[in-house]
Amino acid sequence: MSHMPETGILYIVATPIGNLEDMTYRGVRILQEVDLIAAEDTRKSAVLLAEYEVTTPMTSYHDHNKEKKTPGLIEHLLGRQHLAIISDAGTPGVSDPAFYLVREAIRNGIPVTPIPGPSAAVAALVSSGLPTDRWVFEGFLPRKKGRHTRLQELSAESRTILIYESPYRVQRTLQDIREYFGDRQVAVGREITKKFEEFVRGTCSEVLEYYEQHPVKGEFVIVVAGTQ
């Protein structure tokens, strides 16, 4: 007689950051096999699921409903139902609310299994030309409160620094980096894996000048050389 697991499994499934061809075979299989998919934006995820003929039901799970939705998802798992969590793009738990669900699953003795795949941070890092042996992921900098303090702290960081940014604040952030860190080498990745993928490398001043002359849209990863 086979032993039935005491709970379901929570799968953290990485999804493409732009190019749908970057979905892994294992990721597709898991999404097809689980009982439910928790998606950051069900409308965006529906495009991906349709591409791979995944018909598993979805439920929304994002920053604004994570406290409300988590208990029900934990009950789902405790009832021996398997669950996959996906984000809009990339690896869940990196600058999105999957961390909250993963932590609660672990507290309840529920197995958590990562299904590795795309990550904008790692893709930008390895394409930057900056040292990759030691690096620190900062995510999004504070917009107002705590921004000054955080920039001061990061200015002394010797590891390569990775920062996420929106197109609306990328120039401001480059200006702040130059002010607090000095005119260091940076590499900015935009729309990674998508049709208009672009990498701009140089000193902070050079890259800032480029974006002042070429306003662009998309999601950005800023990679900054550590202090020497």
N, C-alpha and C positions, 0 to 999 in steps of 0.2 A: 504494500500500500504506500503510495507516495505521500510525503509529508506536505500538508497545506501550509503556506506561510501564514503567520499570525496577522499580518497586515498587508495592504497593498504596497507598491513601490512608487516613490516619487522620482520621476525622471526629469533631469534638467537638460533640456534639448536645445542645443545651439542651432540657430537658423541663419540663413544668408544675410549679409549686411548690405546686399544690393543685387548681386548676380544670383538668380535662382539656381543656377547650375552648381553652386557651392554647397547645396544641401547634401548631407552624407546618406549613404544607403542605410546605415544603421538608424539614423535619425528618422528617416521615412518609415522604416519598419516599426519603430517604437510608437510613432504617432498613429500608425494604423492599428496597432495592437492594444493600446491603452483604452480605458473605459471613458476617459474625459481628458480634454486639453484645456488648461488654464492659460489664456492668451492676454497679453497686455492690451492689444487692440484687435478685437475679433474681426473687424472689417479688413484690416491689413492682412491678418493671418489667413483669412479666407482665400486670398489670392494664392498664397503659398500652398495651402492644403488642396485647392482645386488643381494646381499644377501637377501635384503628385497623387491625385485621386485618393486623398485621405478624407473619409466621411465621418470620422470620429466627432462626437458632439464637442462644442466649445463653450466655455464660460469666461466672462471677462475677469481679469485680475490685474489691477493697476494701483498706483499710489493713492488714489482717492477712495478705493473701496477695500484695500487689503485687510484692514482691521475687521471689517464686517464679513468679508468672504472667507477668511482663513479658517474659522471654526468649522464651517461646513465642509471645506476641502479636507480638513483633518479627519472629520467623521467619515467622509468618503474613503479615505485611505485606511482608517481603522476598520472599515467594513470590508476589507480585502479587495477594494477596487483600486486599480492602478491609475495613476495620474501623471500627465506630462505637463510641464510648465515651459512656455516659450515667451520670448519678448518680441518687440517689434522687429528687432534685427540683432543678430549676434548672440552672445552667450548670456542667458538669464543670470541675474545676480550681480552683473557688472553695471553699476549706475542704473539699476531698476529694482522694483520691489520684490523680486523672487527671494532675496535674502530673508525676508520676513517669514515666508512660508517654509523655506528650508530649515530655518532655526526652530520653528514650531514642530516640524516633522521630526527633527532629531530629538527634541524634548519628549516627544511621544513614542520614541522607540521605532519610528518608521524608517525603513531603509531609504537612503537617498543615493541615486545613481546618476553620475554625469554622462551625457552623451556629447563628447567634445565636437567642436566645429569652429566656424568663423568667429573672430574677435577683431573689431576695428583697432583696438589698442595694439595688439600684437602685430597686426598687418602693417600698421603705421610705423611701429618700432623697427621692424626688420627691413623696411624700405627707406628708413631715414638716413642711413649712412653714419649715424651716431652710435656710440658704444651700446652694445646689447647685453653685455655680461652682467651688469647691475643696473636695475632701473626701478622706478617707483611710479605707480599709477595714482594720479591725483583726481581723476574724474573731472567734474565741473567745479571751477572755483566759486566761492561765495560771490554773489552779485554785489552785495553791499556790506552787511554786518560780517565782520571777520575777514574781509578780503585783504585789507592792509596787513593784518597780522599773519595771515597765511602766506602771502607773498614774501614777507620778510623771512619767515621760517624756511620757505623753499629756496630762497636765494643762497643759503648755505649748503644746500643739498649737493653731494658729490656724484650721485647717481643720475642717469638720464631720466628726465621727467616727462611724463605723458599727461596731457590735459585735453579733455573734451571741450568743444566750444560750438556755439551756434553761429550762423553767418552774421547775425546782428551784433555780435560782441567780439568777433575775432580780431578786429583792428584794435579795439580797446585793450584786449588781453595782450596782444603783441606790444602795445605801447607800455603797458604795465610791466611786462617781462623785461623790456629794455630799461625801464626806469629802476626796477628793483634788482635785476640780475646783472645789468650791463649788456653790452651788445654781443651777446653770445650767438653761437651757431644754433639754428633751429631748422626744423623740417616740418612743413605743414601738409598733411594729407587731406584731400577733399574728395567726397563721393567715391570712397575706396570700393573697388570691384564694379562700379557702375560705369555707364557709357562715358560720362565726362570726368572720369578719375583723373586727378591731378596731384602732383607733388611739387611743392616749391621749397627749395633749400637755399640756405645762405645765412648771412648774419641777420639778426632780428631786424635791423634797419632796412636791409635789402628786401626781406620778405614783406615787411610792413609797407614799403614803397610799392611793391608789386600789387598788393591788395588795395591800396589807395587808388591805383590806376586801373585796376581790373576788379570792380565789385562783382562778387559771385555769390551764388546760393549753394546750399548743401550742408552736409554734416562735416565737421572738421575735427581732426586730431592734431594737436600741436605737440611736437616732440622737441624738447629743449636739452641742450648739453648741460651736464652737471658742472659745478664749479671745479676748477683745476687746483 
